Amino acid sequence: MGELKKSDVGGSLSSKSVKDLQELIQNITEIVKEIYDIEKRNNEKAKELLGVIAGEIKKNNQRKKINSAYRFRSYENPSYYIDKKK
């Protein structure tokens, strides 16, 4: 950012006030950069975790398919009793 001059704010600020404002702006800028870096790292961690979880879900779904293929199923047809007419 450029320097703040008295003429930019109507000349009502003392040079001490201008320096204080510049320091505040610099501090705020540094804090915003730190927050940005933290958010960037958190997004990377979240994507990594999401990939791991998605992999686990796929594995579990495959296990379900495999287990259902070997699960015993009754293939018996229902029995019907047919009565003969007398």
KEMI-981976 format. One record per residue (C-alpha): x, y, z; residue number from 1; residue in three letters. Coordinates in nm, 2 decimals. Each point is the difference from the previous one (the first is absolute). Example, Ala and Ser with C-alpha at 12.3 -4.5 7.8 and 13.67 -1.06 7.14 Angstrom:
% KEMI-981976
NODE      u      v      w num residu
NODE   1.23  -0.45   0.78   1    ALA
NODE   0.14   0.34  -0.07   2    SER
END
This chain:
% KEMI-981976
NODE      u      v      w num residu
NODE   0.00   0.00   0.00   1    MET
NODE   0.11   0.35  -0.06   2    GLY
NODE   0.07   0.25   0.27   3    GLU
NODE  -0.29   0.20   0.14   4    LEU
NODE   0.05   0.38  -0.02   5    LYS
NODE  -0.18   0.28   0.18   6    LYS
NODE  -0.13   0.13  -0.32   7    SER
NODE  -0.17  -0.33  -0.07   8    ASP
NODE  -0.22   0.03   0.31   9    VAL
NODE  -0.07   0.37  -0.01  10    GLY
NODE   0.30   0.11   0.22  11    GLY
NODE  -0.18  -0.06   0.33  12    SER
NODE   0.23  -0.28   0.12  13    LEU
NODE   0.33   0.06   0.17  14    SER
NODE   0.31  -0.19  -0.12  15    SER
NODE  -0.03  -0.22   0.31  16    LYS
NODE  -0.35  -0.10  -0.09  17    SER
NODE   0.10  -0.08  -0.35  18    VAL
NODE   0.28  -0.22   0.12  19    LYS
NODE  -0.23  -0.17   0.25  20    ASP
NODE  -0.25  -0.07  -0.28  21    LEU
NODE   0.28  -0.13  -0.23  22    GLN
NODE   0.11  -0.24   0.28  23    GLU
NODE  -0.36  -0.11   0.06  24    LEU
NODE  -0.04  -0.07  -0.37  25    ILE
NODE   0.33  -0.19  -0.01  26    GLN
NODE  -0.11  -0.21   0.30  27    ASN
NODE  -0.34  -0.07  -0.15  28    ILE
NODE   0.17  -0.10  -0.33  29    THR
NODE   0.23  -0.24   0.19  30    GLU
NODE  -0.28  -0.16   0.19  31    ILE
NODE  -0.20  -0.05  -0.32  32    VAL
NODE   0.30  -0.17  -0.16  33    LYS
NODE   0.03  -0.23   0.29  34    GLU
NODE  -0.37  -0.08  -0.01  35    ILE
NODE   0.03  -0.07  -0.37  36    TYR
NODE   0.30  -0.24   0.05  37    ASP
NODE  -0.19  -0.18   0.28  38    ILE
NODE  -0.31  -0.04  -0.22  39    GLU
NODE   0.21  -0.12  -0.29  40    LYS
NODE   0.16  -0.27   0.22  41    ARG
NODE  -0.34  -0.10   0.14  42    ASN
NODE  -0.14  -0.03  -0.35  43    ASN
NODE   0.29  -0.23  -0.10  44    GLU
NODE  -0.05  -0.21   0.31  45    LYS
NODE  -0.37  -0.02  -0.06  46    ALA
NODE   0.05  -0.12  -0.36  47    LYS
NODE   0.25  -0.26   0.11  48    GLU
NODE  -0.24  -0.13   0.27  49    LEU
NODE  -0.28   0.00  -0.25  50    LEU
NODE   0.21  -0.21  -0.23  51    GLY
NODE   0.08  -0.25   0.28  52    VAL
NODE  -0.37  -0.02   0.10  53    ILE
NODE  -0.11  -0.05  -0.36  54    ALA
NODE   0.25  -0.28  -0.04  55    GLY
NODE  -0.13  -0.17   0.32  56    GLU
NODE  -0.36   0.03  -0.12  57    ILE
NODE   0.10  -0.17  -0.34  58    LYS
NODE   0.18  -0.28   0.18  59    LYS
NODE  -0.31  -0.06   0.23  60    ASN
NODE  -0.23   0.00  -0.30  61    ASN
NODE   0.22  -0.26  -0.17  62    GLN
NODE   0.00  -0.21   0.32  63    ARG
NODE  -0.37   0.01   0.01  64    LYS
NODE  -0.02  -0.12  -0.36  65    LYS
NODE   0.24  -0.28   0.06  66    ILE
NODE  -0.17  -0.11   0.32  67    ASN
NODE  -0.34   0.00  -0.16  68    SER
NODE   0.13  -0.23  -0.28  69    ALA
NODE   0.11  -0.27   0.25  70    TYR
NODE  -0.30   0.04   0.23  71    ARG
NODE  -0.22  -0.31   0.02  72    PHE
NODE  -0.33   0.05  -0.17  73    ARG
NODE  -0.29  -0.23   0.00  74    SER
NODE  -0.09  -0.10  -0.36  75    TYR
NODE  -0.28  -0.22   0.10  76    GLU
NODE  -0.33   0.05  -0.18  77    ASN
NODE  -0.30   0.03   0.22  78    PRO
NODE  -0.19  -0.33   0.03  79    SER
NODE  -0.35  -0.02  -0.10  80    TYR
NODE  -0.24  -0.27   0.11  81    TYR
NODE  -0.24  -0.10  -0.27  82    ILE
NODE  -0.30  -0.19   0.11  83    ASP
NODE  -0.15  -0.26  -0.23  84    LYS
NODE  -0.37   0.01  -0.07  85    LYS
NODE  -0.18  -0.31   0.12  86    LYS
END
